[in-house]
Structure formats: C-alpha cells, structure tokens
Amino acid sequence: MNTNIVNPKKARRIDSDQFDVGSVTSRMLMGERTLSILCPFIYLPFLYAYAFFGAWMFTRIESKHTALQSPYTPNNKTGCGSSYEPFADVVRDGIPYSISVFTTVGYGVQAPETSAGRIATIFYAMLGIPLYFAFTADIQDRIDQLIFVWLYGLIFNKKRHQIKIARWKKFLVTIFIAVSYLFVQGAITMYLESKEECGGRWTYMVAIYFVFQSAALIGFGDLTASRSLYLTVHLPMLIIGQVLLQSLFVEAI
C-alpha cells in the first residue's frame, strides 16, 4: 500500500493556508512601509502643537513672577527692547523658549526664574527631547532614501536592490549638501533679519555662523534671531540642518 499519496483536499487546504499567510505578510509589509513614510508628517504637527503647549505653560507660570532677558542681535543700536522684558506673550516669549528646550539648542538668553518654571522645564524636556530626536531620525532615514536610493536610481537607471553606493561617495554628497544648506540658509536668515524692526544688520558671515551653531545644537547665545521668525523659519531650519549634520557625522564614522 502506497503511503505517500497525499489527500487532495488536505493539499488544497495547505496551499490555501500558505497563500493566506503570504497575503497577510505582504499586507503587513505594505502597511509598515506606508507608516514609515507617514511618520514624519505625523510627528511634525504634534511637534508644533507641543511647542505651543510649552509656550502657553511657561507663559502662565512665569509671567507673574519673573522677567526674561531679551535676545540681543549684533550691531543693534535701534534701542528696540530693553535688558529685561516680561515673559507675557506666548508667541514672542514662550515659543522661542519651548523650542530651545526640546531641540536642546539652548541659546542661554531665556531661562525660568521660578521653581515651578524650572520643574516644568525638566518634565517638558524629558518628553520633548525624545520626541524631537525620534522625529529627526525619521527625517534622516527619508533623506537618505531620497538622496542615495531614489535619486541615484533615477540618474543611473538602476533598481533599488541593484544600488550599491561606496561610502566615500555618500560622504562627499552629504558634505556638498550640508555646505550648500549653510550658504543658502545663511542668505535667507540674513535677508529676513534685515527686514525685522529689531533684527539689526547681520552680515552674511554672521548669518552663516548663527545657522551652523543652531544646526549643530551648540547655541552659544552670542546671537539670537528675531523671535517672530522662530516657528516659520528657525524651527524648520533647525530640523533640516541637524538632520544633514547627523548624516554627515554618521557617514564620517
């Protein structure tokens, strides 16, 4: 008696189960790719909302009890702003401070004076810093894919699995993009600061220096941009610049 005969019904059931498993796996992978693409767009609105929440919170805590040192700009002889201004406006005072906390750039021109404000800063940073770095890590992955996979494949007409890029080529491309970013963003910052009432007259070299120390999260505090530009210009600048510098450091290691 031949014991190797397979029951046709059982065989069909096995094939069906394998097909279902493959289909589910395919859908899961597709969903994972979609989520990885959408993640930066999910993070960004939450990051802006978190900045507004922090600004509102710190303004509520500090406005009645303390004053923050107003930002100085180079060659500012207009008399705009005094040495101290009340921490009373959410957009003007709170937004720059909250952004400086979760980005860790910390220019040093603003700081809470009350115990409640300092405690709030600790907890705000404990949640905001991981959120910010998770966001920049996702953006870095997307930029790497765009530059070194999609763009390279488009130019040389290769499929993704065929693309193998030498590390030194990626390093040189990243340097070129990072330096180009510094020059372009420096020009934008210089132009925008010259249009601000209290922005002073920044030279091109001063603007490039400010952009680099901000993107590198050094934040000496010797230069601080106009606070009205923080959300629209400087937060995106910080994100893009930091991602490019991170990519540069990773490729250099």
C-alpha distance (Angstrom), angle and dihedral (degrees) to the residues before:
residue distance angle dihedral
M1 . . .
N2 3.82 . .
T3 3.78 108.8 .
N4 3.84 94.1 -179.4
I5 3.79 94.6 75.8
V6 3.80 109.6 117.9
N7 3.75 119.6 -143.3
P8 3.86 105.9 -114.6
K9 3.81 92.3 -142.6
K10 3.79 91.2 51.7
A11 3.81 91.2 47.6
R12 3.80 91.5 51.6
R13 3.80 89.9 49.0
I14 3.83 91.4 51.3
D15 3.82 91.4 48.6
S16 3.79 89.9 48.8
D17 3.81 91.8 50.1
Q18 3.81 91.3 49.5
F19 3.79 90.5 49.1
D20 3.79 91.5 50.3
V21 3.81 92.2 49.2
G22 3.79 91.2 49.2
S23 3.78 91.8 48.1
V24 3.80 92.6 49.6
T25 3.81 91.5 47.7
S26 3.79 90.9 50.2
R27 3.80 91.9 50.3
M28 3.81 91.0 47.7
L29 3.81 91.9 51.9
M30 3.79 91.3 47.6
G31 3.80 90.6 49.4
E32 3.80 90.6 49.0
R33 3.81 91.5 51.9
T34 3.79 91.5 48.0
L35 3.80 91.3 49.6
S36 3.81 91.9 48.7
I37 3.81 89.6 53.1
L38 3.80 93.6 47.1
C39 3.82 96.0 43.7
P40 3.83 96.2 87.1
F41 3.81 90.3 49.7
I42 3.81 89.5 51.1
Y43 3.79 93.0 48.3
L44 3.82 96.5 48.6
P45 3.84 99.6 61.6
F46 3.80 89.3 43.7
L47 3.82 89.9 50.5
Y48 3.80 91.7 52.9
A49 3.80 90.7 46.1
Y50 3.80 89.3 49.8
A51 3.81 90.5 51.9
F52 3.82 91.1 51.6
F53 3.80 91.3 46.9
G54 3.80 91.5 51.2
A55 3.79 91.5 46.7
W56 3.79 91.5 52.0
M57 3.81 92.5 45.6
F58 3.80 96.5 48.7
T59 3.79 91.7 44.2
R60 3.80 91.0 53.1
I61 3.80 92.3 48.3
E62 3.80 100.5 41.7
S63 3.81 106.1 30.6
K64 3.82 96.3 82.6
H65 3.77 97.6 39.8
T66 3.77 111.8 34.9
A67 3.78 149.1 20.3
L68 3.76 128.3 -134.2
Q69 3.74 125.6 -137.5
S70 3.78 107.9 -105.2
P71 3.81 117.8 -120.6
Y72 3.80 116.6 -98.7
T73 3.77 125.0 -144.8
P74 3.80 127.1 -159.5
N75 3.80 117.3 -89.1
N76 3.78 91.8 3.2
K77 3.79 103.9 162.4
T78 3.78 97.4 150.1
G79 3.79 94.6 96.9
C80 3.79 90.1 -125.2
G81 3.78 108.4 155.6
S82 3.76 129.3 6.8
S83 3.79 129.1 -117.3
Y84 3.79 90.5 -90.3
E85 3.77 131.4 27.2
P86 3.81 128.5 -175.1
F87 3.79 113.7 -98.7
A88 3.78 89.6 -125.8
D89 3.79 109.6 119.1
V90 3.80 120.3 77.7
V91 3.82 97.4 -153.1
R92 3.80 98.8 34.0
D93 3.80 99.1 41.9
G94 3.81 109.1 12.3
I95 3.81 101.2 46.9
P96 3.84 96.4 55.6
Y97 3.79 91.1 47.5
S98 3.81 96.0 47.2
I99 3.81 91.6 47.4
S100 3.81 91.4 48.9
V101 3.82 88.9 53.4
F102 3.81 102.2 51.7
T103 3.81 94.7 36.0
T104 3.85 89.1 49.2
V105 3.81 90.2 -137.3
G106 3.84 91.0 123.8
Y107 3.81 103.8 -178.0
G108 3.81 89.5 -166.9
V109 3.81 98.4 -130.6
Q110 3.80 94.1 105.3
A111 3.78 129.7 47.5
P112 3.80 136.7 152.8
E113 3.79 117.6 -104.2
T114 3.80 100.2 -166.0
S115 3.79 127.2 77.4
A116 3.80 89.6 -125.8
G117 3.80 90.6 53.5
R118 3.79 92.4 50.0
I119 3.80 93.1 48.3
A120 3.82 90.1 47.7
T121 3.81 89.2 50.8
I122 3.82 91.5 54.2
F123 3.80 94.4 52.8
Y124 3.81 92.8 39.3
A125 3.82 89.7 54.2
M126 3.82 93.6 45.2
L127 3.80 89.9 60.1
G128 3.80 100.3 30.6
I129 3.81 100.9 48.5
P130 3.85 95.9 57.6
L131 3.81 89.0 44.5
Y132 3.79 91.8 52.4
F133 3.80 95.2 46.1
A134 3.81 91.7 46.7
F135 3.80 88.1 53.3
T136 3.82 94.0 49.0
A137 3.82 90.5 46.9
D138 3.82 90.2 55.6
I139 3.79 91.1 47.1
Q140 3.81 89.9 49.9
D141 3.81 90.7 54.3
R142 3.80 91.1 50.4
I143 3.82 92.2 48.9
D144 3.81 91.6 48.7
Q145 3.80 90.4 51.6
L146 3.79 92.1 46.6
I147 3.79 96.9 47.5
F148 3.77 103.7 33.5
V149 3.80 102.6 30.4
W150 3.78 113.3 23.0
L151 3.82 97.6 33.4
Y152 3.81 94.1 41.4
G153 3.80 90.7 48.8
L154 3.80 91.3 48.2
I155 3.80 93.2 51.6
F156 3.80 97.9 42.7
N157 3.82 96.8 30.7
K158 3.79 95.5 -124.0
K159 3.77 130.8 143.8
R160 3.80 119.9 -116.5
H161 3.82 96.1 -105.2
Q162 3.83 89.8 50.5
I163 3.81 95.0 55.3
K164 3.79 115.7 104.4
I165 3.79 114.4 165.7
A166 3.79 122.9 -168.6
R167 3.78 113.2 -119.1
W168 3.80 93.9 -125.2
K169 3.81 89.7 56.1
K170 3.80 91.6 53.3
F171 3.81 89.4 48.0
L172 3.81 93.0 52.1
V173 3.81 92.6 46.2
T174 3.81 90.9 49.8
I175 3.82 91.5 49.8
F176 3.80 90.7 50.7
I177 3.81 92.9 49.8
A178 3.83 93.3 44.8
V179 3.82 93.4 49.7
S180 3.81 91.0 45.4
Y181 3.80 88.9 51.1
L182 3.82 91.6 52.7
F183 3.80 92.7 51.6
V184 3.81 95.3 44.6
Q185 3.80 96.1 42.9
G186 3.80 90.0 44.3
A187 3.80 90.3 56.5
I188 3.82 91.5 47.5
T189 3.81 92.3 48.5
M190 3.81 93.1 47.7
Y191 3.81 91.2 50.2
L192 3.80 95.0 46.9
E193 3.80 94.2 45.7
S194 3.80 90.8 51.8
K195 3.82 88.3 56.5
E196 3.80 93.7 52.9
E197 3.79 117.5 97.7
C198 3.80 92.7 -132.4
G199 3.76 97.7 23.9
G200 3.79 98.6 103.8
R201 3.80 121.4 -147.4
W202 3.78 110.0 -64.0
T203 3.78 119.2 -164.4
Y204 3.78 119.5 -137.2
M205 3.81 91.5 -107.2
V206 3.81 91.5 50.9
A207 3.81 90.4 50.7
I208 3.82 93.2 49.7
Y209 3.80 89.8 48.1
F210 3.81 90.9 51.6
V211 3.82 92.6 47.6
F212 3.81 92.4 50.9
Q213 3.80 96.8 47.2
S214 3.80 89.6 47.4
A215 3.82 94.8 48.3
A216 3.81 90.9 45.1
L217 3.84 89.1 49.6
I218 3.81 91.1 -124.6
G219 3.81 95.4 126.3
F220 3.81 101.6 178.2
G221 3.79 91.3 -178.9
D222 3.81 94.9 -130.8
L223 3.81 87.9 112.3
T224 3.78 127.1 37.1
A225 3.78 124.0 175.6
S226 3.78 124.8 -133.0
R227 3.77 109.6 -73.9
S228 3.80 94.6 -133.8
L229 3.83 89.1 68.6
Y230 3.80 98.4 52.5
L231 3.80 101.1 97.5
T232 3.79 99.0 34.4
V233 3.81 100.2 40.4
H234 3.77 116.6 6.7
L235 3.81 101.9 46.9
P236 3.84 92.7 53.5
M237 3.82 87.2 43.2
L238 3.80 90.8 54.1
I239 3.80 92.6 48.5
I240 3.81 96.4 48.5
G241 3.80 94.5 40.9
Q242 3.77 94.8 47.5
V243 3.81 92.1 48.0
L244 3.81 91.5 51.5
L245 3.80 92.9 47.8
Q246 3.81 90.9 47.2
S247 3.80 89.9 52.3
L248 3.80 89.7 48.8
F249 3.81 93.3 51.0
V250 3.82 92.2 45.9
E251 3.80 92.4 52.0
A252 3.81 90.9 46.7
I253 3.82 93.8 55.5
